């Protein structure tokens, strides 16, 4: 999986474990990770397998709910306007 460093999606990928992250403000960053995956088949296979395994765990609604709740709680904690 490829995901940007953007706050909302970076939590979906563990860099180098089940995907790669890129800088959304830098097109070269996206091109780099795409080329890295297309030229490194072993890495692409390993990331794909880890992603499928992670996705399998997400078939359980209790797991999905806890995961989403943890993301929302993190966003709330990071909110600079929170009193």
N, C-alpha and C positions, 0 to 999 in steps of 0.2 A: 504494500500500500504506500502511496505517496500522499503526504499531507503537508500543508504549510505550517509555518511557525505561529500562525494566527492563534490567538487565545482559545477560541472555541474548538478547534480541531486538533491541536497539538497533543491533547490528552488522549486521542484515539490511537496514537502510534508510539511505540517504544522504539526510539531511534536505533537502527541496526539490529533490532530483535525481530520485529514484525513489520517493519516499514522504514521509510526514509523521509526525513523532513527537508523542506526547502523554504527559502526566504520568499514570501509572496511579493515583495517589492523589487525582486531581482530576477528577471527572466533567465539570466545565465545560471542561476542557482537551480531552477527547474530543469533546464537543459542538461546540466551536469548530472543530476540524480537520474534522469532518464537514460542518459548515455551510460552511466555507471551500471545501471541494471541491465541494459541491453548488451553490454560487453562483459558482464560478470554473471554468467548463467548459474553458477553455483550459489552466489549470493541471492539472485532472484528466486531460485528454487527454495532456499532456506527461508527467506522472508515470506514467500507464498505459503509454505507449510505452516509456519508459525501463525500467520494471519488466519488461515483456515482453522487452526486449532483454537485460536482466540475467539473466532466467530462462533465456533461450536458451543463454547461456554455461554455465548450471548443468546442461545436459543431458550434459556431459562429466564422467565420474566422476573423472578426474584433477583437474579444476577444483574439483569438489565436495569431494573429499578434502583438497586443499590449503586450501580455504576453511574447512572445519570444523576442521582441524588448527590454523590460525591463531587461531581463536576459542578453542579449548581451551588453546593456549599462552598466550594473553592472560589467560584466567581463572586459570591456574596462576601466572603472574607477579603478578597482583593479589591472590593469596591471602595475607592477613595472617598466617596460621599457618604458612606455608612457612618452612622453616629454611634 
